[in-house]
Amino acid sequence: MAGGGVAGVMAAITARRHGLAVTLVDDNATPGGQVFREPSAFARTVTPPDHERREGDRLRELLRRSGVRVLSGWGIWSVQPGYRLDLSNDFAVQVLEAGSLVAATGAVERFFPFAGWTDPAVMGLAGASLLMRAGGVLPGRRTLVAGAGPLLFSVAHQVLDAGGEVVAIVDTATRTQWAARAATLALDPARLKTGVAWMARLARAGIPVLGGAVIRQARRGEDDLDVTIGSVRGGAPVRSVRCDAIACGYGLKPSLGLTRMLKARHVFDEAAGYWHPHADPFGRTDVAGLYVTGDGAGVRGAQMARLRGILTGHGLAFDHGRIDAATLAHLARPLLRAMRRLEVVSRAMTSLMNPRPAIMKEAEMHAPDTLMCRCERVSIAAGGQAIRDGAGDMNQFKAWTRCGMGPCQGRMCEDSARQLLARHTARAPTEVGAFTQRLPLRPVPVRALSGNFAYADIVLPQAAPP
Ligand SMILES: Cc1cc2nc3c(=O)[nH]c(=O)nc-3n(C[C@H](O)[C@H](O)[C@H](O)COP(=O)(O)OP(=O)(O)OC[C@H]3O[C@@H](n4cnc5c(N)ncnc54)[C@H](O)[C@@H]3O)c2cc1C
């Protein structure tokens, strides 16, 4: 089981209950993933226990008693068919072999550049949420919350809870776009109630919500940021605000390192604006023995990740001869029913996060020197020039500019590159393709590969005789 979020943990526990031998690998210090991450000792003292913390503690306890072998604090940086997994932590490497592999590696944040985004006070929206929930630390005293999707309002609410100030919310979606999804949200009354409570609190606190807007630039002042906000339709700036931190993000996308490395078939979800592995409801991909579950199969949120994880666990049991088809159908039926209801709401929210091409257009028009690839320092203007010079698809673009070749392996810049290419060449995102995945999936410290050694043990080759 690659990944110890709610999906990986539930798949592992379920498969173990059916009698399978399961090893779960996760790069965090303890299992729980993004939503149910174990809070630091400090965070436990400054933030009250909420539903997620209680659920996380329960999940870890279930896992501890399940008989699943757990390798926490180990990242998978290489995978080969069959399956051989290379793991590393800060100091060591190890190799694991497994007959089946479940990619339960969750999602990553989607981000688009604006002038000033590389300032240290600018962070991802989901990252800011983690900082507060798991670390007990505010992004800043006065935070500007920007981007797309429901996480905007969740993060604003968390900032207020932690005693911070939200100077404004900048949302690419308009009120009309939100209103169009209101009826769908009503299918999940609990989520609707939470959303309405958040909005009411923001209104009471007098926090401006700027719909159909994007950050155009953030300029560093003496001790804060001066932020210019524009409309997604272009034109003159609509407002400027001062703040000392920006939390900005455009939803999440599946983390695809393992499934891409193993050459599983991926499909582009037009409504969500991302690639995801092609899989059946049990998570079986087109590669024998390779499964994908949770947000890695398509971002649907924590509730859905739990159900998908259980379903994958049952699927594994069937595929390994532990249960028959009738038992599988019986176990799967209520899960599939619950998933169908959640699916409608999740997809409506996901489509709100789909970044409009206007975002990159806005950045290219107003701040062409802005970096789109921070690892390799590639500006938007350099990207545009490479396309005009003939870089016609994602991999040509990568080779031409080095965009996506740095330590983040394209996690930050791939979406910007796709939007730029699609717009400049007037083609669909599917036609411009995706970066080819390369090793290592994540940085590996050289000391972990080399291990401990004494200089005296190094055999020095003798000089050739004269
Ligand atoms: C930063 C962030 C914050 C989020 N906050 C919220 C929130 O507040 N509310 C909400 O509903 N949803 C949130 N989400 C979405 C949320 O992740 C999911 O809906 C839910 O947690 C999905 O569960 P999962 O098990 O599929 O993935 P995750 O919970 O993401 O778990 C995947 C796990 O796999 C690990 N992993 C990934 N790659 C490797 C590797 N190569 N080697 C080893 N381990 C690896 C990850 O570190 C992680 O622990 C957030 C997502 C992100 C990225």
The ligand as an SDF file (V2000), in Angstrom:
LIG
                    3D

 53 58  0  0  0  0  0  0  0  0999 V2000
   -2.0640   19.8260    1.3770 C   0  0  0  0  0  0  0  0  0  0  0  0
   -3.4620   19.2400    1.3180 C   0  0  0  0  0  0  0  0  0  0  0  0
   -4.4320   19.6250    2.2740 C   0  0  0  0  0  0  0  0  0  0  0  0
   -5.7250   19.1180    2.2150 C   0  0  0  0  0  0  0  0  0  0  0  0
   -6.6670   19.5200    3.1390 N   0  0  0  0  0  0  0  0  0  0  0  0
   -7.9360   19.0310    3.0590 C   0  0  0  0  0  0  0  0  0  0  0  0
   -8.9490   19.4240    3.9870 C   0  0  0  0  0  0  0  0  0  0  0  0
   -8.7050   20.2400    4.8570 O   0  0  0  0  0  0  0  0  0  0  0  0
  -10.2040   18.8650    3.8740 N   0  0  0  0  0  0  0  0  0  0  0  0
  -10.4980   17.9370    2.8910 C   0  0  0  0  0  0  0  0  0  0  0  0
  -11.6320   17.4230    2.8140 O   0  0  0  0  0  0  0  0  0  0  0  0
   -9.5680   17.5550    2.0070 N   0  0  0  0  0  0  0  0  0  0  0  0
   -8.3120   18.0870    2.0600 C   0  0  0  0  0  0  0  0  0  0  0  0
   -7.3800   17.7050    1.1390 N   0  0  0  0  0  0  0  0  0  0  0  0
   -7.7780   16.7050    0.1670 C   0  0  0  0  0  0  0  0  0  0  0  0
   -7.4840   15.3880    0.8380 C   0  0  0  0  0  0  0  0  0  0  0  0
   -6.1380   15.0710    0.6330 O   0  0  0  0  0  0  0  0  0  0  0  0
   -8.2930   14.2250    0.4310 C   0  0  0  0  0  0  0  0  0  0  0  0
   -9.5870   14.3880    0.1140 O   0  0  0  0  0  0  0  0  0  0  0  0
   -8.1040   12.9740    1.3040 C   0  0  0  0  0  0  0  0  0  0  0  0
   -7.1600   13.1430    2.3040 O   0  0  0  0  0  0  0  0  0  0  0  0
   -7.6680   11.9270    0.3560 C   0  0  0  0  0  0  0  0  0  0  0  0
   -7.2010   10.8250    1.0330 O   0  0  0  0  0  0  0  0  0  0  0  0
   -6.1230    9.9080    0.3350 P   0  0  0  0  0  0  0  0  0  0  0  0
   -5.8940    8.8000    1.2750 O   0  0  0  0  0  0  0  0  0  0  0  0
   -6.5170    9.6120   -1.0530 O   0  0  0  0  0  0  0  0  0  0  0  0
   -4.8240   10.8290    0.2170 O   0  0  0  0  0  0  0  0  0  0  0  0
   -3.9300   11.5760    1.2920 P   0  0  0  0  0  0  0  0  0  0  0  0
   -4.6680   11.8740    2.5230 O   0  0  0  0  0  0  0  0  0  0  0  0
   -3.3170   12.7010    0.5470 O   0  0  0  0  0  0  0  0  0  0  0  0
   -2.7950   10.5040    1.6350 O   0  0  0  0  0  0  0  0  0  0  0  0
   -1.7870   10.1440    0.7300 C   0  0  0  0  0  0  0  0  0  0  0  0
   -0.5420    9.8290    1.5130 C   0  0  0  0  0  0  0  0  0  0  0  0
    0.4410    9.2680    0.6560 O   0  0  0  0  0  0  0  0  0  0  0  0
    1.6850    9.8470    0.9540 C   0  0  0  0  0  0  0  0  0  0  0  0
    2.5390    9.7520   -0.2310 N   0  0  0  0  0  0  0  0  0  0  0  0
    2.3840   10.3410   -1.4340 C   0  0  0  0  0  0  0  0  0  0  0  0
    3.3740   10.0060   -2.2780 N   0  0  0  0  0  0  0  0  0  0  0  0
    4.1890    9.1760   -1.5700 C   0  0  0  0  0  0  0  0  0  0  0  0
    5.3930    8.5090   -1.8860 C   0  0  0  0  0  0  0  0  0  0  0  0
    5.9620    8.6010   -3.1050 N   0  0  0  0  0  0  0  0  0  0  0  0
    5.9860    7.7630   -0.9190 N   0  0  0  0  0  0  0  0  0  0  0  0
    5.4150    7.6430    0.3140 C   0  0  0  0  0  0  0  0  0  0  0  0
    4.2650    8.2440    0.6650 N   0  0  0  0  0  0  0  0  0  0  0  0
    3.6590    9.0090   -0.2690 C   0  0  0  0  0  0  0  0  0  0  0  0
    1.3250   11.2890    1.3170 C   0  0  0  0  0  0  0  0  0  0  0  0
    2.3390   11.9460    2.0320 O   0  0  0  0  0  0  0  0  0  0  0  0
    0.0840   11.0550    2.1620 C   0  0  0  0  0  0  0  0  0  0  0  0
    0.4030   10.7960    3.5000 O   0  0  0  0  0  0  0  0  0  0  0  0
   -6.0690   18.2120    1.1930 C   0  0  0  0  0  0  0  0  0  0  0  0
   -5.0960   17.8390    0.2450 C   0  0  0  0  0  0  0  0  0  0  0  0
   -3.8130   18.3600    0.2870 C   0  0  0  0  0  0  0  0  0  0  0  0
   -2.8170   17.9490   -0.7810 C   0  0  0  0  0  0  0  0  0  0  0  0
  1  2  1  0
  2  3  1  0
  2 52  2  0
  3  4  2  0
  4  5  1  0
  4 50  1  0
  5  6  2  0
  6  7  1  0
  6 13  1  0
  7  8  2  0
  7  9  1  0
  9 10  1  0
 10 11  2  0
 10 12  1  0
 12 13  2  0
 13 14  1  0
 14 15  1  0
 14 50  1  0
 15 16  1  0
 16 17  1  0
 16 18  1  0
 18 19  1  0
 18 20  1  0
 20 21  1  0
 20 22  1  0
 22 23  1  0
 23 24  1  0
 24 25  2  0
 24 26  1  0
 24 27  1  0
 27 28  1  0
 28 29  2  0
 28 30  1  0
 28 31  1  0
 31 32  1  0
 32 33  1  0
 33 34  1  0
 33 48  1  0
 34 35  1  0
 35 36  1  0
 35 46  1  0
 36 37  1  0
 36 45  1  0
 37 38  2  0
 38 39  1  0
 39 40  1  0
 39 45  2  0
 40 41  1  0
 40 42  2  0
 42 43  1  0
 43 44  2  0
 44 45  1  0
 46 47  1  0
 46 48  1  0
 48 49  1  0
 50 51  2  0
 51 52  1  0
 52 53  1  0
M  END
$$$$
